[in-house]
């Protein structure tokens, strides 16, 4: 078992590709909310 793991949020890149249409404003909101979590990657 490794001593540490790296977790990367890829929702804006990979997750939104599964949705038929996501308005630009919704994408911006998602990215803004994710950036507020404090996660750097």
C-alpha positions in Angstrom: 0.0 0.0 0.0 1.5 3.4 -0.9 2.1 6.0 1.8 0.3 8.7 -0.2 -2.1 9.0 -3.1 -2.8 11.9 -5.5 -6.4 12.8 -6.2 -7.2 15.1 -9.1 -10.6 16.6 -9.8 -11.3 16.2 -13.5 -15.1 16.9 -13.4 -15.0 20.0 -15.6 -13.0 18.1 -18.3 -14.3 14.6 -18.1 -17.6 14.8 -16.2 -19.2 17.5 -18.4 -18.6 15.5 -21.6 -21.3 13.0 -20.4 -24.0 15.7 -20.4 -25.8 16.6 -23.6 -25.7 20.3 -23.2 -24.3 22.4 -20.3 -24.6 26.1 -20.7 -21.4 28.1 -20.4 -22.7 29.8 -17.2 -23.2 26.4 -15.6 -19.7 25.4 -16.4 -18.2 28.6 -15.0 -20.3 28.1 -11.8 -19.1 24.5 -11.4 -15.4 25.5 -11.8 -15.9 28.5 -9.4 -17.4 26.2 -6.8 -14.7 23.6 -7.2 -12.0 26.3 -6.8 -13.5 27.3 -3.5 -12.9 23.9 -2.0 -9.2 24.6 -1.6 -8.1 21.5 -3.5 -5.2 22.5 -5.7 -5.3 19.7 -8.3 
